[in-house]
Amino acid sequence: MAQLSESAPDTTTADLLATLAAAQAWARARCAESLAIGEQYASGSGPFPEPPLYWGMNGLFSVVGSMATMVSAVIFGFTWAMLGGAFFYLVAALSSRVLSAPPRGA
C-alpha cells in the first residue's frame, strides 16, 4: 500500500466539502441559466432569429455550395475550390459580426 509523503498538502474534510458545495452551487446556477434560455427559445421571447428562415437558407446554401464546389474543383482544381470555400466562410463570419453588432450610439 502506498503511503503519503510528508510534503503532501494537508487537505481536510471541511476543505473538500466546501469545494464540493461550491461546485454544486456553480452547476445549479448553470442549469438554471440553461433552462431559462431554453424557455425563452421555446416561447419565442428571447433574442433568437426565426428558425425556419435559417433552416431554409442552410438547406439552400448546402446544396448550391456543394454543387459549386464540385464544378469549381473540376474547372480550377481542388486547391482553388477549397481556398474559395474558405474565403466564403470568412466573408460569412465577418458579416455575421457586422449584422449582430449593436447600433452605434445605443
C-alpha positions as a Markdown table, in Angstrom:
| # | Residue | x | y | z |
|---|---|---|---|---|
| 1 | Met | 0.0 | 0.0 | 0.0 |
| 2 | Ala | 1.4 | 3.4 | -0.9 |
| 3 | Gln | 2.0 | 5.9 | 1.8 |
| 4 | Leu | 1.6 | 9.7 | 1.5 |
| 5 | Ser | 4.8 | 11.6 | 1.5 |
| 6 | Glu | 5.5 | 14.2 | 4.2 |
| 7 | Ser | 5.3 | 17.0 | 1.7 |
| 8 | Ala | 1.7 | 16.2 | 0.6 |
| 9 | Pro | -0.7 | 19.1 | 1.3 |
| 10 | Asp | -2.9 | 18.7 | 4.3 |
| 11 | Thr | -6.5 | 18.8 | 3.0 |
| 12 | Thr | -9.2 | 18.4 | 5.5 |
| 13 | Thr | -12.7 | 17.1 | 5.1 |
| 14 | Ala | -14.0 | 20.6 | 5.6 |
| 15 | Asp | -12.0 | 21.8 | 2.6 |
| 16 | Leu | -13.3 | 19.0 | 0.5 |
| 17 | Leu | -16.9 | 19.6 | 1.5 |
| 18 | Ala | -16.5 | 23.3 | 0.8 |
| 19 | Thr | -15.1 | 22.6 | -2.6 |
| 20 | Leu | -17.9 | 20.2 | -3.4 |
| 21 | Ala | -20.6 | 22.7 | -2.2 |
| 22 | Ala | -19.1 | 25.4 | -4.4 |
| 23 | Ala | -19.1 | 23.1 | -7.4 |
| 24 | Gln | -22.7 | 22.1 | -6.7 |
| 25 | Ala | -23.7 | 25.8 | -6.5 |
| 26 | Trp | -21.9 | 26.6 | -9.7 |
| 27 | Ala | -23.6 | 23.6 | -11.5 |
| 28 | Arg | -27.0 | 24.6 | -10.2 |
| 29 | Ala | -26.6 | 28.1 | -11.5 |
| 30 | Arg | -25.5 | 26.9 | -15.0 |
| 31 | Cys | -28.5 | 24.6 | -15.1 |
| 32 | Ala | -30.9 | 27.4 | -14.1 |
| 33 | Glu | -29.4 | 29.6 | -16.9 |
| 34 | Ser | -29.7 | 26.9 | -19.4 |
| 35 | Leu | -33.3 | 26.2 | -18.5 |
| 36 | Ala | -34.1 | 29.9 | -18.7 |
| 37 | Ile | -32.6 | 30.2 | -22.1 |
| 38 | Gly | -34.4 | 27.1 | -23.3 |
| 39 | Glu | -37.7 | 28.5 | -22.0 |
| 40 | Gln | -37.1 | 31.8 | -23.8 |
| 41 | Tyr | -36.3 | 29.9 | -27.0 |
| 42 | Ala | -39.4 | 27.7 | -26.8 |
| 43 | Ser | -41.7 | 30.7 | -26.1 |
| 44 | Gly | -40.2 | 32.8 | -28.8 |
| 45 | Ser | -39.5 | 35.7 | -26.5 |
| 46 | Gly | -35.7 | 35.6 | -26.5 |
| 47 | Pro | -33.3 | 37.3 | -28.8 |
| 48 | Phe | -33.4 | 34.4 | -31.3 |
| 49 | Pro | -33.9 | 34.6 | -35.0 |
| 50 | Glu | -36.8 | 32.8 | -36.8 |
| 51 | Pro | -35.5 | 29.2 | -37.2 |
| 52 | Pro | -37.5 | 28.2 | -40.3 |
| 53 | Leu | -35.9 | 31.0 | -42.3 |
| 54 | Tyr | -32.4 | 30.0 | -41.3 |
| 55 | Trp | -33.1 | 26.3 | -41.8 |
| 56 | Gly | -34.2 | 27.0 | -45.3 |
| 57 | Met | -31.2 | 29.1 | -46.0 |
| 58 | Asn | -28.9 | 26.4 | -44.6 |
| 59 | Gly | -30.5 | 23.8 | -46.9 |
| 60 | Leu | -30.3 | 26.0 | -50.0 |
| 61 | Phe | -26.7 | 27.0 | -49.5 |
| 62 | Ser | -25.7 | 23.5 | -48.6 |
| 63 | Val | -27.0 | 22.2 | -52.0 |
| 64 | Val | -25.8 | 25.2 | -54.0 |
| 65 | Gly | -22.4 | 25.2 | -52.2 |
| 66 | Ser | -21.7 | 21.5 | -52.7 |
| 67 | Met | -22.5 | 21.8 | -56.4 |
| 68 | Ala | -20.5 | 24.9 | -56.9 |
| 69 | Thr | -17.5 | 23.3 | -55.1 |
| 70 | Met | -17.6 | 20.3 | -57.4 |
| 71 | Val | -17.8 | 22.4 | -60.5 |
| 72 | Ser | -15.1 | 24.8 | -59.4 |
| 73 | Ala | -12.8 | 21.9 | -58.4 |
| 74 | Val | -13.2 | 20.4 | -61.9 |
| 75 | Ile | -12.6 | 23.8 | -63.6 |
| 76 | Phe | -9.9 | 25.4 | -61.3 |
| 77 | Gly | -8.6 | 22.5 | -59.3 |
| 78 | Phe | -9.2 | 21.2 | -55.8 |
| 79 | Thr | -6.8 | 23.7 | -54.1 |
| 80 | Trp | -8.6 | 26.7 | -55.6 |
| 81 | Ala | -12.0 | 25.3 | -54.7 |
| 82 | Met | -11.0 | 24.9 | -51.1 |
| 83 | Leu | -9.5 | 28.4 | -51.0 |
| 84 | Gly | -12.7 | 29.8 | -52.4 |
| 85 | Gly | -14.8 | 27.9 | -49.8 |
| 86 | Ala | -12.5 | 29.3 | -47.0 |
| 87 | Phe | -13.0 | 32.8 | -48.4 |
| 88 | Phe | -16.7 | 32.5 | -48.4 |
| 89 | Tyr | -16.7 | 31.2 | -44.8 |
| 90 | Leu | -14.5 | 34.2 | -43.8 |
| 91 | Val | -17.0 | 36.6 | -45.5 |
| 92 | Ala | -19.9 | 34.9 | -43.7 |
| 93 | Ala | -18.1 | 35.2 | -40.3 |
| 94 | Leu | -17.3 | 38.8 | -40.8 |
| 95 | Ser | -20.8 | 39.7 | -42.0 |
| 96 | Ser | -22.3 | 37.9 | -39.0 |
| 97 | Arg | -20.2 | 40.1 | -36.7 |
| 98 | Val | -21.4 | 43.2 | -38.5 |
| 99 | Leu | -25.0 | 42.2 | -38.5 |
| 100 | Ser | -25.0 | 41.2 | -34.8 |
| 101 | Ala | -23.2 | 44.3 | -33.6 |
| 102 | Pro | -25.3 | 46.8 | -31.6 |
| 103 | Pro | -26.2 | 50.0 | -33.4 |
| 104 | Arg | -23.8 | 52.9 | -32.9 |
| 105 | Gly | -24.8 | 55.4 | -30.4 |
| 106 | Ala | -27.0 | 53.0 | -28.5 |
